[in-house]
Amino acid sequence: MSFSFECKHESEIKAQMKSVELSVVTAMDGVDQELFPYLPFIFQDVWEIGSDSETIIKIIGRHFKRHEHLEILDAGCGKGAVCVKAARSFKCKCHGIDAVPEFISFAREKAAEFKVERLCEFEVGDIREKIKESNTYDVIVLGAIGPVFGDYFETLSILSKHLNDSGMIIIDDGYIDDDSDYAHPFILKKQVLLRQINTSGMRLVENNVIKRESVGDSNDAILKNLRRRCVELIERHPGKKDLFEGYIRRQEAESDVLENKVVCSILVLKEC
């Protein structure tokens, strides 16, 4: 009986980790879970993965007065750029969670480099599980990782329980204009997104649209590095050529979507 229980428990853990790995790959515009162990190599030249940290910090700065007392959670923090820069700017406590161990190691190194390691706590984990153990925060950031708990109604319903009074959730994501004919499996029309926000008990207080030129410049810089690293991986692992070439094609396609077909924006939400 003991042996079978341990095997079942181990298999459940493995199944959960697979789910986490696929979630991370999907958030980074991939479809094949086999990519997961290669992501640290592919993204080794990129510190800010997806989020516009400077804009997020400006938003936090103008919504709060006593910055040094803030507590910030970056859910799916990547390499920790938002936490490190916020801690440096505000001298506040920041907590970052990500499922990629190498990203967390890099974040800790950056915190030490910027001399904010005492203010920044980084940990490896699945935010969907870690949030159950979390305290409350003044700011929760979802930086270009999508609605990780299901849709945005479910995600915001869960995260809002971990907000302090007058706290806010910042979402860095994209949406499709209501009059657009374009459709995407993971990107919502604006009115659908707003409906999910309102139904969750939150309200939109700011919509900071990012200029298409800025999106294009950022994407071009990141893609250049990703292509180079994927070429290196193909040379090392020729049998996985289709995997890495396919990932670059998806990155290029998603970049085109973000630059030309959707509205990239940083949304600021507060409880009703």
Secondary structure, DSSP 8 states (H G I E B T S, - for coil): -HHHHHHHHHHHHHHHHHHHHHHHHHHTT---GGGGGGHHHHTTT-SS-S--HHHHHHHHHHH-S-GGG-EEEEET-TTSHHHHHHHHHH--EEEEEES-HHHHHHHHHHHHHTT-TTTEEEEES-HHHHGGG---EEEEEEESS--TTSSHHHHHHHHGGGEEEEEEEEEEEEEB-TT-----SS--BHHHHHHHHHHTTEEEEEEEE--HHHHHHHHHHHHHHHHHHHHHHHHH-GGGHHHHHHHHHHHHHHHHHHHHTSEEEEEEEEE-
